[in-house]
């Protein structure tokens, strides 16, 4: 099983040295997608034995994930694991994702910070938890899924299944489009518990999305557009 670990980064000089060291110790190929960092991140990444996609300017988290998908497909990997670089996703959890992958039962293995309570779990900012709960509930109601955490970026994907998706979102609303298409294409989805870690609750989304109401409205708009897109192509069961 050829596995690629993909890590989007943007101005992560505080964490990237430690995170890459721990991820590389897992023994898999690592891809870093640098979304236009302006701090010391590029130099640190360049010193490590990783694959690198380097952008000159910041485009968005969703584009970084899409780039990881495209790289994994183009280079013939069997499984792709995506994780963040701010130490909110523990590299030691990667084997748990790969164990589930080895069963052959799933196409998407999604981490959930709310599926199980861990000792020492942090508490997310209240408005972020509320928006996650609202959107996760709406996704479940529209798609017939049973997700507990629609936004966790710690995931494992069967690469052959990713070839069936046509994602276009560049920003943080990518999961809205992903879940709609994953359901429409019949991808087999499960969740596994991961620890809830918030090292920097003051981190922002940037621009208008820092306003919770604007962010919620944006997620809903992208999700409704994604639903309309899949339901105009085929009877998929996602419109009920």
N, C-alpha and C positions, 0 to 999 in steps of 0.2 A: 504494500500500500504506500504509494508516493504521497507525502504530505507536505503542504506548504503552509507556513504560518505567516500571515500578513498583518502588518502593524501600520496603520495610518499615524502620521506624526505632524504636529504643527507647534513649533516653539516648545519643545519638550526637553530642553537641556537639563532640567531638574531631575528628570526620571530616566531618560533614554539609555544612559550607560548601564544602570542596574537592570532595567527591563530586558535589554538585548542580551546581557550576560546570562540572565536566567532562562530566557527563551532559547538561546543558542545551545545551552546545556541539555535541552531536550533532544538534540540530535537531528532535527529536521531542517529543511531549507527554510530560510527566512527572507521575506520580502518587506522592505520598508517603503512606504509611499509618503514622501515628504511634500506636504501641501504648501510649499512656499515659505518655509521657516526663515525667520530673520535673526534668530539668536544663534547659539553655538551648536544647535542640533545637527546641521549638515556635516560639520567637521567631525563630530562624534560618530555619526552613522558611517561616514566614509572610512573610518578606521576599523570597522567591523566586517567580518566575512559574510555580508548579506547582499542580496539583490536589492537594487534601488531604483525607484521611479522618483525623479526629482522635478518638481514644477517650480517655475520662476515666481509665480504669484499664487495666492490662495484662491482656490476654486470651490472647495467644499468637501465635507466629510463623505457625503454620498458619492461624489466622484471618485474619491480615494477607494471606497469599497468596490465600486464598479471597475476601477482599474485593477484591483486585486482579482476580481472575478475573471477579467479578460486575460490577465497574466497566467492564472492557473489553467485556464482553458488552452491558451496558446502553447503552454509548456508541458501539457500532458499529465498534470497531477491528478491523482485520484480523489483526494480530499483537501479542502482549504479550511483552515481555521483563522478567523479574524478576531483580533483583540486590540484593546486600546493600550496606550503607552503611558498612562498616568498612574500606574500601579493600582488601578481599580479592578483590574482583571489579573488573577494570580496565574503565572505560568505553570505552577504545580498542578493546576486543574486541567491542563491540556490532555494528559493521559485519560481522564474521565470522558472527554469528548471522543477521543480516538477509540476507547473501548466500546462506546455505543456505535461508532462508525463501523467497527469490525463485525458487528452483528449482522450487517446487511439489511437491517429493518427500516432504515431511515434515509431520507435525502437531506433533511435539515435538522440539526441538533442545536437547539437554541438555549443559551444560558438564561436562567431566571434567578433574579435576586429576591424573589418573593415566594418561590415554591417551597422553601424550607428555611427555618430560622436557624442561623448559626450563632454560636457563642461569640460575642464581641462584634456583632453586626453594627454598622453605623446606621445613622438615620439620614435619609436624603432630605433636601430642602422640601418643605411641605408642598409648595406649588408644583414642583417636579413630580413628586409622588402622586399628587392629585391628577395631573394631566396624564401621567402614565396609566393610572387606573381607569380614567375616563376613556381614553383612546383604546386601551386593551379591551375594555368591555364592548366598545362599539365595533371593533374588529371581530371579536368573537360572535357578536350578535349578527353581523352581516355575513360572515364567512362560515359560521358553524364550527369555529375552532375553539380550543380550550386553553388559550394562552394565559399565562399569569404575568408576563413581562414582555410587552411588544417591542420595547426599545433597547434591550440589552444587546450590545455589540459583540459580545463574546459568543461566537457561534462556530459550528462546523458544517460545511456544505459538501455534499457529493458533487464533484465538479461536472460530471456528465449531466446532472440535473440542472445546473446553472445555465447550460447551453440552451435551455428551453425558455429562458426569460429574456425580455427585451426592456431592461430598465433604463430610465432616462434622467431620473432625479439626481441633482448634484448635491443637495443640502441634507439637513438633518431629517427631512421627511421621507428619505428613501425607504424606511421600513413600511410606510403606508403602501407604497407601490409594490414592494417586495411581497408582502403578505397576500395582497390581492392576486398577484400573478402566480405565487406559489400554490395557492388554493386552486386557481383556475387550471393550472397545469398538472394537478394531482400529485404534487410533491408530498411525500410522507414526512410529517413533522412531529418532533417530540421536544420536550424541555428537560433539562437537567439542572439541579440547584447549583448556584455559585454564590460565593459570599458577597454581601452588600458592603462595598467600601467606598467612602467618599473622602478622599484626602483633601480636596479643595472645594468646599461647597460654594465658594464665591465665584467659581468659574462661570463665565457667561457664554451665551450662544453668539453674541455679536449682533449689532443692528437691531431692527424691529423685533426679532424673535426673543429678545430679552424681556419683552412684555408678555406675561403669561397668556393673556387673552388673545393677543395677536398670534402667538405660537399655537395655541389650541385651534384657532380658526384656520391657520395655515395647514396644520395636520389634517383637519377635516376636509379642507378643500382638495388637498392632494389625494386623500383616500377616496373621496367621491369621484374624482377624475379617474383614478386607477380602476375603480369598480366599473365605471362607464366604459373604459377602454377594454377590459377583459370581456365584458358582457356584450359588446358589439361584435366581437370576433367569433364567439361560440357560446352555446348554452353550457355554462360552466357550473351552475349551482351557486355562484357567488352573489347573485342578485336577490336572493330570497330574503 
